[in-house]
Amino acid sequence: MKNTIKAILGATILGLAASAASVASADTLSDVKAKGFLQCGVNTGLAGFAAPDDKGEWKGFDVDFCRAVAAAIFGDPTKVKFTPTNAKERFTALQSGEIDLLARNTTWTLNRDTALGFNFVGVNYFDGQGFMINAKKLPGVTSALQLSGASVCVQSGTTTELNLADYFKANNLEYNPVVFEKLEEANAAYDSGRCDAYTTDQSGLYAIRLTLASPDDHIVLPEIISKEPLAPAVRQGDDKWFDVVKWTFNALVLSEELGITQANVDEMKNSKNPDIQRVLGTEAGTKLGTDLGLENDWVVNIIKGVGNYGEIFDRNIGAGSPLKIARGLNALWTKGGLQYAMPIR
Amino acid sequence: MVSQDTIRDTGSSGASFYNDPKIRGLIYQVVLFVLLVSFIYWIVGNTVENLRRANISSGFAFLHGRAGFDISETLISYTSDDTYWRALLVGLVNTAVVAVLGVITASIIGFLVGIGRLSDNWLIRKICLVYVEIFRNIPPLLVIFFWYLGVLSALPQPRESLELPFGAWLNNRGFFLPAPIWGEGAWLIPVAFLVAVALCWFVARRAHQRQAATGEQFPVLWTSVALLVGLPLLAFAAAGFPLSFEFPKKSTFNLLGGMQIKPEFMSLYLALSFYTAAFIAEIVRAGVLGVNKGQTEASYALGLRRNQALRLVIVPQALRIIIPPLTSQYLNLTKNSSLAIAIGYPDLVHIGGTILNQSGQAIEIVVIWMVVYLGLSLIMSGAMNWFNAKMALVER
């Protein structure tokens, strides 16, 4: 009897000790390589950014960023599993290690960088918050400043919700917030006429407008009330993984600067331009890729998999998509925008 | 007891000590206790270590930070400049309001339907049966969606609001009522009401004493109603009718002014009431059926009239059966109110979720949720236990 008890006790304590040791490893890159796929947190369904298509395959601007990281690690953009997260779940999912990377139109703020324990890899979309109204029902309204007394639909736990409160307070306007946890619920409530206005990032407004019953009745008001630098994020405390994701983003933008596209990447490998040689890993004796913990042809894999930043933008949200969002602030720095890649050398 | 102890004592003096049931029981308890403590220690230690490693700040200090977001329904004053703490309090009040109103309404509907199921009228009996079977077999979330999306969103837009009598309006933004504005001297009315309550208690006691002494009865019920209605009315008149109304008026976006009952609150309140009432109806039916038929017959034999027999004999015994399961239904209703999150009613879970996301303090918020719901449940079951003890059979 005593021996049995001893054995049970010993086994339990051993079990506890063993499980304690396995919690939250700090080497995400090795973990991802070991399990053979990247677990990426994306939006639950925002047209153009992250939404499953009619075949159930995830498509979008943020989705393609996840695929780019997978291509950099595995040479295969399909080795990604997507976790749809709503605004509230997204941070816990990243903190707890359920996802390796969060690419879900998330605004980069100091609080999220510090108190929440994240690192943002770079702004992949410069956005700003706006308002959408049903112009047919509210013909006289052409400015957000006319929204005094309006009911406004908003998603909870977002910077949007805070900007909304600040904007109406600063302009001494009354309003009535109607707050939903899920994007779909907020969309449905706005579409059914529960709210006069809908507020979120402007890119999101254009995407949501496409999903409404009669998109042409709705207009996006001209005011932009905030800066919303949207950025993919990883957990703090794992610099190696942070580097991989950060440089994947820089490689996408830099490839656009250098004119490397999905179509011409194989030709470009023969280029004599030293910048291009360094980026594509064809420079003699290069170890830029291996220093990152990847193969030296990592950028070739990224571009073959998803194309450069400009191609991803056009395909999902730009001229080549139903959203037709202009590049605006997201044009390259050489073309009057803000997208500026750090040199790969 | 004594003989049992002697047998155990002789047992332990013989064989080795771990065959002694007392000592063995003690060992099991100690082992369980040690395991439990080490498990908790490990969980807490692991959490703290992981939070530290992930550079996530912890502690409850964040509650003093500025909330920064607005809340649509606030019964206590609140602006976006208030603290997270205040916002949580707003959520708690909203939860409590919907829970208390829901419990009252569900009880009323439940008792009516429960009695209706025992009615002699075939139609009433079947209608009540259908009601119970429908609401008992649908998940509460669907009932909430039914009210929110099926009923209240189908109401007209603000510009085509339905005009109701007494200056009230109905549209898909809610139910608009004229708001009463109390003038000078209105404080007399609640005071008069309190006086009336005290008088009722006094009258009831005197009537009881008189009946015990002389056998004469006194119409306590009608006297009480007259007091409770008459005294406040008298006070209202004495203060010079200090009441005016603010009527809701149409504006650009919606009706302004007056009192507004929002569709989020309405659908949650109605859904919880109707859903829980189905269960209460069954409990009530079981309670009434649980009283032996002989009790009714005996009270008739004693010369009691039908309503006296019900009030003095049947209902008190039925309540003893009804109250314990009724308590769990009240607790269920309170906890189901957290489904508010699906339709955007700002209850405790909804606001806590927003704070969780703005501050990132997941563990702290979840702890607050658990403590608050535990507290609410304990308060409610405490009150019901008190009521149950009062109603229970007193053994002399």
Interface residues (C-beta under 8 A of the other chain):
Chain A: M1 K2 I5 I8 L9 T12 I13 L16 A20 V23 A24 A26 A87 K88 F91 T92 Q95 N111 R112 T114 A115 L116 G117 K137 L138 G140 Q146 L147 S148 G149 A150 S151 S156 G157 T158 E161 L162 L164 A165 D166 F168 K169 Y175 N176 P177 V178 V179 F180 E181 E185 A188 A189 S192 G193 R194 D196 R235 Q236 G237
Chain B: Y18 R24 I27 V31 V34 L35 S38 F39 W42 N46 N50 R53 A54 N55 I56 S57 F62 G68 F69 D70 I71 S72 T79 S80 L149 S153 Q157 R159 N172 R173 S251 T252 F253 N254 L256 P263 E264 I341 A342 I343 G344 P346 H350 G353 T354 L356 N357 Q358 S359 G360 A362
